[in-house]
Amino acid sequence: MQVKIHRGVNQIGGCVTEIRSQKARVLVDVGSNLPNCENEIEVNIANISKKCDAVLITHYHGDHIGEYMQVSKNVPIYIGKQAKEIFTIFQNKMKDTGVTEITQEHIDKIDTFKIFKQGVPFKIGDMKITPIRTDHSAFDSYMFLIEANGKRILHTRRFPFAWSYGKRNT
């Protein structure tokens, strides 16, 4: 398997990771850059997603799901059941208040998201993906154990965790 981190190593947020096996390619998260991000790495989600078999969403914070509208229409997006419900409510509220440019098209795309269940593996090509619920401020957050070609990758949601952990005051 090969891993390519498009964005999210030298910054907090804007996470986009591509994992490729012999017969499948997935993106884990399609996040937007956080406001005032120093690195502002631009990633063309529309182009990258055209080559992918699926997108896996760890949780509904914008820096992990914010560019979901850019995902190619024929590429399924997977998310936890409660996360999908919360994200739908939030996007509807944003649409109703007119605070952001959320349209019915945004809501309709969320309706197409596929659901996975905690601990229940599913297949994408030759990849076996097991969602594992993890602690986070966003309810129904996941990491993914991805297995293919005799290898295992545990995508834990955020790569600079060790760096940010070391900076915390305890």
Accessible surface in RSA format (square Angstrom, percent):
REM  Atomic radii and reference values for relative SASA: ProtOr
REM  Chains: A
REM  Algorithm: Lee & Richards
REM  Probe-radius: 1.40
REM  Slices: 20
REM RES _ NUM      All-atoms   Total-Side   Main-Chain    Non-polar    All polar
REM                ABS   REL    ABS   REL    ABS   REL    ABS   REL    ABS   REL
RES MET A   1    36.41  18.9   1.08   0.7  35.33  84.1   3.23   2.7  33.18  44.0
RES GLN A   2   112.20  62.7 106.83  78.1   5.37  12.8  43.53  92.7  68.67  52.1
RES VAL A   3    71.45  47.0  37.26  33.7  34.19  82.4  37.75  32.8  33.70  91.4
RES LYS A   4   117.17  57.2 113.42  69.6   3.74   8.9  65.34  58.8  51.83  55.2
RES ILE A   5    61.54  35.0  34.31  25.6  27.23  65.6  34.31  24.7  27.23  73.9
RES HIS A   6    32.88  18.0  16.76  11.7  16.11  41.2  10.96  11.3  21.91  25.5
RES ARG A   7     4.41   1.9   0.74   0.4   3.67   8.7   2.79   3.8   1.63   1.0
RES GLY A   8     1.38   1.7   0.00   N/A   1.38   1.7   0.81   2.2   0.56   1.3
RES VAL A   9    70.30  46.3  61.22  55.4   9.08  21.9  61.22  53.2   9.08  24.6
RES ASN A  10   116.64  80.4  94.92  91.7  21.73  52.3  26.89  64.7  89.76  86.8
RES GLN A  11    16.04   9.0   3.68   2.7  12.36  29.4  14.91  31.7   1.13   0.9
RES ILE A  12    60.63  34.5  53.64  40.0   6.99  16.8  53.64  38.6   6.99  19.0
RES GLY A  13     0.22   0.3   0.00   N/A   0.22   0.3   0.00   0.0   0.22   0.5
RES GLY A  14     0.00   0.0   0.00   N/A   0.00   0.0   0.00   0.0   0.00   0.0
RES CYS A  15     7.72   5.8   7.72   8.6   0.00   0.0   5.44  13.8   2.28   2.5
RES VAL A  16     0.00   0.0   0.00   0.0   0.00   0.0   0.00   0.0   0.00   0.0
RES THR A  17     1.86   1.3   1.86   1.9   0.00   0.0   0.16   0.2   1.71   2.6
RES GLU A  18    10.31   5.9   9.72   7.4   0.59   1.4   1.78   3.4   8.53   7.0
RES ILE A  19     0.48   0.3   0.48   0.4   0.00   0.0   0.48   0.3   0.00   0.0
RES ARG A  20    88.80  37.3  87.66  44.7   1.14   2.7  19.83  27.1  68.97  41.8
RES SER A  21    12.35  10.4   0.00   0.0  12.35  28.4   3.84   8.2   8.50  11.9
RES GLN A  22   148.98  83.3 110.00  80.4  38.99  92.8  41.06  87.4 107.92  81.9
RES LYS A  23   156.89  76.5 129.74  79.6  27.15  64.6  82.49  74.3  74.40  79.2
RES ALA A  24     6.71   6.2   0.00   0.0   6.71  15.3   3.50   4.9   3.21   8.5
RES ARG A  25    48.14  20.2  48.14  24.5   0.00   0.0   5.62   7.7  42.52  25.8
RES VAL A  26     0.00   0.0   0.00   0.0   0.00   0.0   0.00   0.0   0.00   0.0
RES LEU A  27     0.00   0.0   0.00   0.0   0.00   0.0   0.00   0.0   0.00   0.0
RES VAL A  28     0.35   0.2   0.00   0.0   0.35   0.9   0.00   0.0   0.35   1.0
RES ASP A  29     0.14   0.1   0.14   0.1   0.00   0.0   0.12   0.3   0.02   0.0
RES VAL A  30     0.00   0.0   0.00   0.0   0.00   0.0   0.00   0.0   0.00   0.0
RES GLY A  31     0.00   0.0   0.00   N/A   0.00   0.0   0.00   0.0   0.00   0.0
RES SER A  32    34.82  29.4  34.57  46.1   0.25   0.6  25.28  53.8   9.54  13.4
RES ASN A  33    31.05  21.4  12.29  11.9  18.76  45.2   8.55  20.6  22.50  21.7
RES LEU A  34    66.31  36.9  65.35  46.7   0.97   2.4  65.67  46.1   0.64   1.7
RES PRO A  35   114.71  83.6  90.41  82.4  24.30  88.3 101.68  84.0  13.03  81.0
RES ASN A  36   147.37 101.6 111.77 108.0  35.59  85.7  38.26  92.1 109.11 105.5
RES CYS A  37    19.98  15.1   5.29   5.9  14.68  34.5   8.97  22.7  11.01  11.9
RES GLU A  38   173.63  99.7 134.27 101.6  39.36  93.7  55.70 107.7 117.93  96.3
RES ASN A  39    66.55  45.9  43.88  42.4  22.67  54.6  10.36  24.9  56.19  54.3
RES GLU A  40    85.95  49.3  73.64  55.7  12.31  29.3  39.77  76.9  46.18  37.7
RES ILE A  41    69.50  39.5  64.65  48.2   4.85  11.7  69.50  50.0   0.00   0.0
RES GLU A  42   139.86  80.3 113.12  85.6  26.74  63.7  64.36 124.5  75.50  61.6
RES VAL A  43    19.40  12.8   4.81   4.4  14.59  35.2   9.41   8.2   9.99  27.1
RES ASN A  44    84.11  58.0  70.16  67.8  13.95  33.6  32.70  78.7  51.41  49.7
RES ILE A  45     2.41   1.4   0.00   0.0   2.41   5.8   0.00   0.0   2.41   6.5
RES ALA A  46    35.54  32.7  34.78  53.7   0.76   1.7  34.91  49.2   0.63   1.7
RES ASN A  47    72.90  50.3  71.58  69.2   1.32   3.2  18.06  43.5  54.85  53.0
RES ILE A  48    25.24  14.4  24.23  18.1   1.01   2.4  25.13  18.1   0.11   0.3
RES SER A  49     0.00   0.0   0.00   0.0   0.00   0.0   0.00   0.0   0.00   0.0
RES LYS A  50   138.27  67.5 111.35  68.3  26.92  64.1  67.47  60.7  70.80  75.4
RES LYS A  51   139.23  67.9 115.82  71.1  23.41  55.7  71.60  64.4  67.63  72.0
RES CYS A  52    10.34   7.8   0.00   0.0  10.34  24.3   0.26   0.7  10.07  10.9
RES ASP A  53    68.42  47.9  54.91  54.7  13.51  32.0  15.37  36.2  53.05  52.9
RES ALA A  54     0.29   0.3   0.29   0.5   0.00   0.0   0.29   0.4   0.00   0.0
RES VAL A  55     0.00   0.0   0.00   0.0   0.00   0.0   0.00   0.0   0.00   0.0
RES LEU A  56     0.00   0.0   0.00   0.0   0.00   0.0   0.00   0.0   0.00   0.0
RES ILE A  57     0.33   0.2   0.00   0.0   0.33   0.8   0.00   0.0   0.33   0.9
RES THR A  58     0.75   0.5   0.00   0.0   0.75   1.8   0.02   0.0   0.74   1.1
RES HIS A  59     0.16   0.1   0.00   0.0   0.16   0.4   0.16   0.2   0.00   0.0
RES TYR A  60    39.09  18.2  32.95  18.7   6.14  16.0  21.19  15.9  17.89  22.1
RES HIS A  61    58.84  32.2  55.51  38.6   3.33   8.5  36.38  37.5  22.46  26.1
RES GLY A  62    41.40  51.1   0.00   N/A  41.40  51.1  28.42  78.0  12.98  29.1
RES ASP A  63    12.44   8.7   9.57   9.5   2.87   6.8   0.70   1.6  11.74  11.7
RES HIS A  64     0.00   0.0   0.00   0.0   0.00   0.0   0.00   0.0   0.00   0.0
RES ILE A  65     0.39   0.2   0.39   0.3   0.00   0.0   0.39   0.3   0.00   0.0
RES GLY A  66    34.59  42.7   0.00   N/A  34.59  42.7  11.81  32.4  22.78  51.0
RES GLU A  67    36.73  21.1  34.02  25.7   2.71   6.5  15.88  30.7  20.85  17.0
RES TYR A  68     5.16   2.4   5.16   2.9   0.00   0.0   5.16   3.9   0.00   0.0
RES MET A  69    47.50  24.6  29.55  19.6  17.95  42.7  29.55  25.1  17.95  23.8
RES GLN A  70    92.64  51.8  85.77  62.7   6.87  16.3  17.27  36.8  75.37  57.2
RES VAL A  71     3.22   2.1   0.00   0.0   3.22   7.7   0.00   0.0   3.22   8.7
RES SER A  72    26.56  22.4  16.17  21.6  10.39  23.9  11.52  24.5  15.04  21.1
RES LYS A  73   186.32  90.9 153.45  94.2  32.87  78.3 105.98  95.4  80.33  85.6
RES ASN A  74   126.09  87.0  93.08  89.9  33.01  79.5  48.01 115.5  78.08  75.5
RES VAL A  75     9.75   6.4   2.96   2.7   6.79  16.4   3.82   3.3   5.93  16.1
RES PRO A  76    39.00  28.4  28.51  26.0  10.50  38.2  38.64  31.9   0.36   2.3
RES ILE A  77     5.05   2.9   2.84   2.1   2.21   5.3   2.84   2.0   2.21   6.0
RES TYR A  78    32.75  15.3  32.75  18.6   0.00   0.0  10.92   8.2  21.82  26.9
RES ILE A  79     0.48   0.3   0.48   0.4   0.00   0.0   0.48   0.3   0.00   0.0
RES GLY A  80     0.46   0.6   0.00   N/A   0.46   0.6   0.00   0.0   0.46   1.0
RES LYS A  81   114.68  55.9 113.31  69.5   1.37   3.3  57.50  51.8  57.18  60.9
RES GLN A  82    67.62  37.8  67.44  49.3   0.18   0.4  19.65  41.8  47.97  36.4
RES ALA A  83     0.46   0.4   0.46   0.7   0.00   0.0   0.46   0.6   0.00   0.0
RES LYS A  84    38.01  18.5  38.01  23.3   0.00   0.0  18.90  17.0  19.11  20.4
RES GLU A  85    84.90  48.7  80.58  61.0   4.32  10.3  39.02  75.5  45.88  37.5
RES ILE A  86    58.34  33.2  57.26  42.7   1.08   2.6  57.80  41.6   0.54   1.5
RES PHE A  87     9.55   4.8   9.52   5.9   0.03   0.1   9.55   5.8   0.00   0.0
RES THR A  88    28.76  20.5  28.76  29.2   0.00   0.0  26.19  35.2   2.57   3.9
RES ILE A  89   121.27  69.0 118.03  87.9   3.24   7.8 120.33  86.6   0.94   2.6
RES PHE A  90   107.02  53.5 104.14  64.5   2.88   7.5 107.02  64.9   0.00   0.0
RES GLN A  91    11.69   6.5  11.69   8.5   0.00   0.0   0.00   0.0  11.69   8.9
RES ASN A  92    48.24  33.3  48.24  46.6   0.00   0.0  16.45  39.6  31.79  30.7
RES LYS A  93   128.53  62.7 126.62  77.7   1.91   4.5  71.54  64.4  56.98  60.7
RES MET A  94    36.40  18.9  36.40  24.1   0.00   0.0  21.68  18.4  14.72  19.5
RES LYS A  95    63.52  31.0  49.91  30.6  13.61  32.4  14.41  13.0  49.11  52.3
RES ASP A  96   108.26  75.8  70.42  70.1  37.84  89.5  29.66  69.8  78.61  78.4
RES THR A  97    80.88  57.5  46.32  47.0  34.56  82.4  53.67  72.1  27.21  41.1
RES GLY A  98    57.18  70.5   0.00   N/A  57.18  70.5  28.53  78.3  28.65  64.2
RES VAL A  99   108.65  71.5  75.55  68.4  33.10  79.8  83.00  72.1  25.65  69.6
RES THR A 100    61.61  43.8  46.53  47.2  15.07  35.9  53.99  72.5   7.61  11.5
RES GLU A 101   159.87  91.8 143.91 108.9  15.96  38.0  65.25 126.2  94.62  77.3
RES ILE A 102    29.81  17.0  19.75  14.7  10.07  24.3  19.75  14.2  10.07  27.3
RES THR A 103    66.00  46.9  62.17  63.0   3.83   9.1  64.58  86.7   1.43   2.2
RES GLN A 104    92.99  52.0  89.02  65.1   3.96   9.4  54.31 115.6  38.68  29.3
RES GLU A 105   102.93  59.1  96.54  73.0   6.39  15.2  36.86  71.3  66.07  53.9
RES HIS A 106    34.04  18.6  34.04  23.7   0.00   0.0  16.16  16.7  17.88  20.8
RES ILE A 107     9.84   5.6   9.84   7.3   0.00   0.0   9.84   7.1   0.00   0.0
RES ASP A 108    70.77  49.6  67.49  67.2   3.27   7.7  27.44  64.6  43.33  43.2
RES LYS A 109    30.08  14.7  25.59  15.7   4.49  10.7  28.05  25.2   2.03   2.2
RES ILE A 110     0.00   0.0   0.00   0.0   0.00   0.0   0.00   0.0   0.00   0.0
RES ASP A 111    87.77  61.5  68.56  68.2  19.22  45.4  25.11  59.1  62.66  62.5
RES THR A 112    96.42  68.6  74.27  75.3  22.15  52.8  71.05  95.4  25.37  38.4
RES PHE A 113     6.00   3.0   0.15   0.1   5.85  15.2   0.34   0.2   5.66  16.2
RES LYS A 114    99.65  48.6  94.50  58.0   5.15  12.3  47.04  42.3  52.61  56.0
RES ILE A 115    69.34  39.5  41.30  30.8  28.05  67.6  41.30  29.7  28.05  76.1
RES PHE A 116     8.33   4.2   1.10   0.7   7.23  18.8   6.59   4.0   1.74   5.0
RES LYS A 117   142.22  69.4 136.53  83.8   5.69  13.5  83.10  74.8  59.12  63.0
RES GLN A 118    84.88  47.5  69.77  51.0  15.11  36.0  28.32  60.3  56.55  42.9
RES GLY A 119    37.99  46.8   0.00   N/A  37.99  46.8  17.43  47.8  20.56  46.1
RES VAL A 120    80.02  52.7  78.12  70.7   1.89   4.6  78.89  68.5   1.13   3.1
RES PRO A 121    63.23  46.1  47.01  42.9  16.22  58.9  47.12  38.9  16.11 100.1
RES PHE A 122    39.66  19.8  32.44  20.1   7.22  18.8  39.66  24.0   0.00   0.0
RES LYS A 123   133.64  65.2 109.25  67.0  24.38  58.1  76.74  69.1  56.90  60.6
RES ILE A 124    12.62   7.2   8.68   6.5   3.93   9.5  12.62   9.1   0.00   0.0
RES GLY A 125    52.77  65.1   0.00   N/A  52.77  65.1  27.14  74.5  25.62  57.4
RES ASP A 126    34.82  24.4  22.88  22.8  11.94  28.2  25.60  60.3   9.22   9.2
RES MET A 127     0.00   0.0   0.00   0.0   0.00   0.0   0.00   0.0   0.00   0.0
RES LYS A 128    86.93  42.4  86.93  53.3   0.00   0.0  36.17  32.6  50.76  54.1
RES ILE A 129     0.00   0.0   0.00   0.0   0.00   0.0   0.00   0.0   0.00   0.0
RES THR A 130    18.82  13.4  18.82  19.1   0.00   0.0  16.27  21.8   2.56   3.9
RES PRO A 131     0.00   0.0   0.00   0.0   0.00   0.0   0.00   0.0   0.00   0.0
RES ILE A 132    54.33  30.9  54.33  40.5   0.00   0.0  54.33  39.1   0.00   0.0
RES ARG A 133   106.94  44.9  89.93  45.8  17.02  40.5  36.70  50.2  70.24  42.6
RES THR A 134    31.83  22.6  18.47  18.7  13.36  31.8   7.43  10.0  24.40  36.9
RES ASP A 135   135.21  94.7 113.69 113.2  21.52  50.9  43.81 103.1  91.40  91.2
RES HIS A 136    51.04  27.9  24.43  17.0  26.62  68.1  26.90  27.7  24.15  28.1
RES SER A 137   100.70  85.1  57.00  76.1  43.70 100.7  57.22 121.8  43.49  60.9
RES ALA A 138     1.54   1.4   0.00   0.0   1.54   3.5   0.37   0.5   1.18   3.1
RES PHE A 139   117.88  59.0 110.05  68.2   7.83  20.4 116.53  70.7   1.35   3.9
RES ASP A 140     3.52   2.5   0.00   0.0   3.52   8.3   0.00   0.0   3.52   3.5
RES SER A 141     0.12   0.1   0.00   0.0   0.12   0.3   0.00   0.0   0.12   0.2
RES TYR A 142     3.26   1.5   3.26   1.9   0.00   0.0   0.50   0.4   2.77   3.4
RES MET A 143    41.18  21.3  41.18  27.3   0.00   0.0  38.89  33.1   2.29   3.0
RES PHE A 144     0.00   0.0   0.00   0.0   0.00   0.0   0.00   0.0   0.00   0.0
RES LEU A 145    31.48  17.5  31.48  22.5   0.00   0.0  31.48  22.1   0.00   0.0
RES ILE A 146     0.00   0.0   0.00   0.0   0.00   0.0   0.00   0.0   0.00   0.0
RES GLU A 147    37.32  21.4  35.63  27.0   1.69   4.0  12.23  23.7  25.09  20.5
RES ALA A 148     8.41   7.7   0.00   0.0   8.41  19.1   7.56  10.6   0.85   2.3
RES ASN A 149    58.45  40.3  18.64  18.0  39.81  95.9  26.67  64.2  31.78  30.7
RES GLY A 150    88.46 109.1   0.00   N/A  88.46 109.1  45.82 125.7  42.65  95.5
RES LYS A 151   117.58  57.4 112.19  68.8   5.39  12.8  70.49  63.4  47.09  50.2
RES ARG A 152   164.85  69.2 135.09  68.9  29.75  70.8  49.23  67.3 115.61  70.1
RES ILE A 153    39.30  22.4  34.82  25.9   4.48  10.8  39.30  28.3   0.00   0.0
RES LEU A 154    90.37  50.3  66.08  47.3  24.29  61.0  66.08  46.4  24.29  65.4
RES HIS A 155     4.84   2.6   3.64   2.5   1.20   3.1   3.98   4.1   0.87   1.0
RES THR A 156    66.52  47.3  56.63  57.4   9.90  23.6  38.98  52.4  27.54  41.6
RES ARG A 157    30.73  12.9  29.87  15.2   0.86   2.1   0.00   0.0  30.73  18.6
RES ARG A 158    37.65  15.8  33.18  16.9   4.47  10.6  16.01  21.9  21.64  13.1
RES PHE A 159    86.24  43.1  63.73  39.5  22.51  58.6  66.45  40.3  19.79  56.6
RES PRO A 160    10.49   7.6   4.43   4.0   6.05  22.0  10.49   8.7   0.00   0.0
RES PHE A 161   103.11  51.6 103.05  63.8   0.06   0.2 103.11  62.5   0.00   0.0
RES ALA A 162    80.16  73.7  66.10 102.0  14.06  32.0  69.79  98.3  10.37  27.5
RES TRP A 163   147.51  59.2 134.88  65.3  12.63  29.7 127.23  67.8  20.28  32.9
RES SER A 164    24.62  20.8  22.48  30.0   2.14   4.9  18.70  39.8   5.92   8.3
RES TYR A 165   121.42  56.7 117.25  66.7   4.17  10.9  75.30  56.6  46.12  56.9
RES GLY A 166    62.78  77.4   0.00   N/A  62.78  77.4  33.93  93.1  28.85  64.6
RES LYS A 167   138.00  67.3 111.82  68.6  26.18  62.3  59.31  53.4  78.69  83.8
RES ARG A 168   134.47  56.5 113.50  57.9  20.97  49.9  45.71  62.5  88.77  53.8
RES ASN A 169   153.10 105.6 121.14 117.1  31.96  77.0  34.89  84.0 118.21 114.3
RES THR A 170   165.40 117.6  87.20  88.4  78.20 186.4  89.28 119.9  76.11 115.1
END  Absolute sums over single chains surface
CHAIN  1 A     9267.4       7322.7       1944.7       5028.9       4238.5
END  Absolute sums over all chains
TOTAL          9267.4       7322.7       1944.7       5028.9       4238.5
